[in-house]
Amino acid sequence: MAEERKIQDSNSDAEQDLVNRLQDPLQKRVAFGELVDLYAEKLYAQIRHMLINHEDTNDVLQEVLLKIWNGIGDFRGEAKLFTWMYRIAYYESLSFLKAKRRKQRHFTELTEDNQYLIEQLSEDPYFDGDELEIKLRLAIDELPPKQQQVFLLRHYEELSYTKMAELTGTSEGALKASFHHAVKKIKKAILK
């Protein structure tokens, strides 16, 4: 237990040092490179779960990194650095999904949306799922964005409701309700 505490304290000190260097105009560029090395892969994974498509994920990740670069001066340390960055990624992903859905509703029918998603998954070299995984992804894609995120965090990332509440800024009760509704909708969609 004492060893665990030392590791946490060491991580907190290292994070605070990184934040201090990020907020120093003379050290910001180098420190930001370190931040990207440390966290870009984790942010990519979080965004990818929501957006599915590799190119969309890369585009949103670039926007997230730009927002982090521009906003690091306002970071007050009320949450951990990764939590703060994750929230930026979360809300940027939600915005992207909302914009994409608005655009798709104007131009395509639901069946065409599903066909597009199946094609995207089938052509994606990073996707190795079978037919059931495609059905699951289609069902997840039909969920409202917040239910999608809660389901993805719980199912794929296996996060506790406490950790999800910290990352999303949503109450545990609301997260549990969203997850419950998401599971019901997914089961119904898969059993069709």
C-alpha angles and dihedrals in degrees: 000000000000090000090052090051091052090052092049091048090048091050090048091050092048091048092049090049090052092049091049091051092046090055093048108088091213094054101030098098096052093041091050090054088055091048090052091049091050102041114017094089092051092047090048091053092050093049093043092057089058101039102032094198118098096215093048089048092052091049092051092044089056090051090048093050090049091052090048090050092049096041104041091095089063094049106119100183095243087134132023115281094248091049090053092048092045090055090053090050092046095052093041089052091049090050091050092050093048092050091047092050092049090051094046093049089059095051111026145039122239093256090054089050090053092047090050091052092048090050091048092051094044093050095043109104090204094058115086102167130130131228093286091052089052090051089050092050090048090051091048090049090057092057122097109263096255093050088047092055095047091049093048094048093048099039104036103023094034091218122170119243088247092057092044090051089052093049098044102031090233126127119259090239092055090047092051091050092048091049092049092051091045093052091049092051093046093050090049092049094048094047092053 
